[in-house]
Amino acid sequence: MQRRTAVFTVLALALAGCGSSQGAAETQRSASSSAAAPPASPVLVVVAEEPTTGYLSGPTTVRLMRPDGKEADRLTVKQKSRVARAAGGRIFVLSEDGSLKAIHRDGSVEALGSLGSSPPSGFVVSPDGKRWLWSTYDANGLSQVHLAGDGLAARVVAQSQSMDKSVRAYSWTTVGAFISHQPNGIGGYILFDGPFGPVDRMNPDTYSTTPVQTGNCMFSDMAADGTVACFPGGSDQNSRAISVIKKDGTVKTLQLAMPRFSQEGDAFFSRDGRLLSVGGAANAGTYGQPEQFGTDVVTTTDGSIKRLAIDGVRPSDQMQGQAWLADGSLVVFRPEGAAGGPAGVFLVGPGGNVTQLGGHGTPIGLISG
């Protein structure tokens, strides 16, 4: 890995690794990082504002937000680069040529190698930001999940040879990484990035994988004690539910409000496993009507469900369980064009107080302040 330190008195910095400027990214720090700024918070929420003109078509603004709603820093990553995730001390950037780079809070930039000839699918990062998984596919039906990281040479940890299904990196939490076996060619208007098939759990120490047993229930997340949250399968279009499966096999299935959860997805446990956020949407794919997102919170001990203190918001596919902060606050957002109010990123406190973390954009992770 190549790392160099940026000097932000210069107007811009190109993130070009290995002597090539193809697919390079460019960063610029705002005046909010001046010496007169207040001390940084221990955690910053990273928000990526992708261009509205189309994927990779323009620069991406990246905001580093304190939990009190104040902006700590602002960077600009130039076009043909995707700001994918943030964890530990790194903001991960995928370039159009398949190279991976990272921006640090102190302004340093790393070239982390190549992930392939084009941006990969299913790029996920360990909570400490030191390891990452990504998926590749080829025209002959070979799909692979790759692992790399600090002091760790790239290796394949899962693969499948099939034209009908593929392996894909789905998530990485404090209890391990999760790899899905999903059908190819999934269609429809899909708002939540679920695994869409059986899931294996990867041991982060041995890199071995073990199937997660959920039956006909689509996995979403696993708590530290092994409890699983999943969405039951079925043909009833007028009913939606979330199941909580304990490690001993005990299942608690809870009905979700309709039509708020006509399309459901993104159920993530809080750090202590006591709470579970569940995202849903109405009007998905309805012509002339924007989708109306909603988030409910389940108390896993008794199965009670409460509506979040702010309407029209959803969890983030990129943050996943990182959206729960240590104090029990939850990061959610309202995308551009969705119903319920203007776009924005919000932090909902344990007592229901809502703090806006700037304007539009997608929260992609946390970094240390």
N, C-alpha and C positions, 0 to 999 in steps of 0.2 A: 504493500500500500504506500502511496505517495502522499505526503502531507506538506503543505506549505502555509505560511502565515500571511493573511491579507492585511494590507495597510489601507484603512478606510478613509484616509484623507485623499486618496485617489478616487476619481469619480466612479469607477467600476472595476470589477474583477472578473476575469474569464476563468471558469472552472474547466480548464482543458487539461486532460490527463494524457500521459505518454506522448507528449509532443505533438498531439493532433488537436486541431480546433474544431473538428467536425462535431456537431451536436453539442457544442459547448454551452454552458450556462453562464449567466452574468449576474452578479449580486451588487446591490447598492444599499448601504445602511442609512437610515434616516437620522435626523438631528436628535431624535428622542434618546439616542444612546450617548449623549454628550456627558462630560464629566459632572455636570450639574444635576444629572438625573438622580432620583432617589434610589436607595439600595434595591437590588433585584429581589424578587420573591423567590422562594425555594423552587417553585414549579411555574413554568410558563406553558400556556396552551398555544400550540402552533396552528395558525389558520392560513390556508392556501386559497387565494383568490384567482382561480383559473380564468383565462380569457373567455369572454362571452362570444367571441367570433369563431370558436371551434377548437377542438382538441389540438394542442401543441401549436396553435396558430399565432400566438402572441406571448408576451411576457407574463409571468405569474408573480403577483405580489404576495409576499409571505409576511404575516403579522405575528409577532410574539406578544401574547397578551397575558397580563397578570390577572389573578383571580378577582382582583378588585375592579376590573374593567379597564385599567390603564394600559396603554400600549408601551411595551418595553423597547421594542426594536421593530424595524421594518426593512425587509430585503426585497430585491427584485431579481427573479431568475428569468433569463431571457428565453425566447421562444425555442421550440423543438426540444424542450426539457419538461419532464413531469415531476413535480414535487410530490413524492409518493407517501412518505411516512415520517414520523418523528419519534425518537425514543432515546433515552439516556441523554447523551450530549450531542446527538446528531440529527440533522434534518437531511433525509435521503432524497437524492435527485436522480431520476432515470433519464438519460439522454436518448435521443432518437436513434443513435447508432448502437444502443444497447449497453453503453458504459454506465457504471454506477459511481456516483460521487456523493460526498457528504459535506454539509456546511455546519460549522460549530458556532456556538454562541460567542466565542472569543474572536471570531472572524477567520479562523483557519479553515482550510478546505482540503479534503482528502480525495484522491482517486482510488476507488476501491475495486477496480478491475472491470471486466466485461461480463455481462450476464447473457450475452448472445448477440445475434445480428440485429435484433429489434427489441423494443421495450417488452419485458416479459409479462406474463399474466400471473396473478396471485402472488405478488411480492409482499412478504410480511417480515417483521423484525421482532427480535426478542425484546422484552421490556427494558433491558439495560442498554439496548442499542448496539450490542457487541457481536451479534450473529444475525443472519438473515437467510430466508428461504425464498426461492422463486421457482416458477414452473415454465417449462418449454415444451413445444410440440413440433412434430414434423409431418410432412405430407404422407408418410407411410404409416401413420397411426401410433408412433412412439411418443409417449408423454413421459416427462421426468420431473421430479422435484429435486432441486439442488440446494445444498447448504454450504455457506461460507461464513467467514467472520474473522475477528482479530486472532491472528496466529493460527488460523484454520484454513487449510487449502480446500478449494471447492471440491465437493463430492456429491454423488447422487445418493439420495436416501430413500427414494421411492420411484417406481416406474411402472408403466403399463403399455402393452402392445395391443391396441384395439382401435378400430375405426369408430366404435360406438361409444366409448367412454374414455375419460382421461383422469390422471391424478393431478391434483392442484393444491398448492399451498393455500390454506384457508385462514389460519390464525396462529398467533403465538402469545401465550399468556404465562402467568407465573407458574402454572401447573404443567406446562409443556407446549409443544407445537402440534397443530392439527392439520392433517392432510385429507382432502376429500377425494372420493371416487365418483365423479359426476358424469352424467350423460353428455355427449357432444350434441351441439345444435339446439340447445335450449332456446326456445323462442318465447314471445310474448312481451308485455310491458312490465318488466321486473324492476321493482324499486329498491329491494333489499338484496344484498349480496350474500346469500346463504350458500351452504356447501352443495345442495341439490343432490345429495347422494350419501352413501355410507362414509364414515369418518374414521381415520386411524389417529391415534395419539403417538407422537414421537417422543421418546425419552431424550431430553436435551443433553444427557451425559453419554449414553451409549449409541444414540442415533437409531436405535431399533424402534419398530412401530408395532402397535397393538390395536386391534379393532375396538372401537367404542360401541358397546351394545345398547342400542336404543330402539330396536325393532322398527316398526313402521312409523318412526317419529324423527323428523329432520333435526339433527343436532344444531345447536347454536352456540352454547358455551358450557364450560365446566368450572365449578367452584373449587377452592383449595381442598375441600374435604371429599372431592369426587362426585358431588351432586351435579347432575346434568340438566340443562334446560333445553327443551326441544319442542318442535311443533308437530302435533299428531297429523298423520296423513288421513285422507278420507275424501269422499266425493260430495259431501254436503256443502254447497256454496253459501249457505245461509248461517253457517256456524263456524267460528274460529276459536282455537284454544291454545293454551301453553301448558306443557307438562313439565313437572319437576320430578326427576328420578333420583332418589337417594342411592348411595353406594350399596345399600343392602337390598336394592331392587324395589323398594316402596315407591309407588307412583302417585303423585297428586296432579290431577288435570283440572285446570281452571278455565272457565269460559271467558272469552274476551268480548268486549262491547262491540255490537254491530249497529250501524255500518262502519263505525270508526276503524275497525280492524278487518275490513273486507280483504285487504292484502296485509299479511302479517310478516314480521321478520325482525332480526337484530335484537335478540334477548341476551343481555349481558349482566353477569353478577357483579355486585359491589365487592370491594376488596375482602370484606369479612364474610361474604356469602349470604349475608342476612337479607339483602335486597336484590331484586332483579328488575332491570328496566326492560320494557317490551315496546317495540315500535310497531306502528300500523299505519294504514292509509285508506282513505275512502276516495272514490272517483278515479281510481287508477286506470288510465287509458281511456277515460270517458271524453269523447270529443266535445270541445268547447268548455269543459269544466276542469280547472286545475286540481291536482290531487290535494287532499286535505290530510296532512300528517297528524299523528297523535302519539303520545308516549304515556304509558301507564307504569306504575311501580308496584311490584309484588313483594310483600313481606313473606319470605320463604318459610318462616316458622309456623305461621298460621294460615297462609294462603290468601290473606286479605289483599285486595287490589285498590290502589288509589290513582286517580288521575293526576298527572303532573301539574304543577302550579302554572304552567304556561301552555297554551294550546297551539296547534299547528306546527309542532316541531318534531324532530325525529333523532334517533341516535346516528352516529357516524360509522359507516362501514370501515373507514380507515382507523379510527380510534378504537373501536370495539370496546373491550372491557376497560381500556385506559380512560374511558370517559368518566369513570367513577374516581374521584379524587380521594385522598386519604381521609378527609374530614366528612365524607359522605355526600359531598356535592356532586352534581351530575352535569356534564357538558352535553348540550344538544344544539341543533341548528335548524333553521328554516331555509330551504333552498330558494334560489331565484325562481319566480313564477308559481310557487306553491301558494295555496290559499291560506288564510289565517292572519295575514299581516305582511309587513315588509320583511325581506330576507335579513337574517342576522344569526349570530352565534350567541348562545346564552349559557350561563352557569346558574343552575338551580340549587340553592343551598338546602341543607337538611330540614330547615324550618319552613321551606317554601319561598324564601326570598329569591328574587331573580335579578341577576346582574348581566347586562349585555356586554359581550366581549367584541365590540366593534360591529361593523356592518356585515355585508355579505361575505360568503366564502365557506369552505368546508374545514372543520377542525380535523387535523390529521395526526395528532399525537401530543405528547408532553416532552419537554426538555427541562433540564435543571436550569435554574435562574442564576 
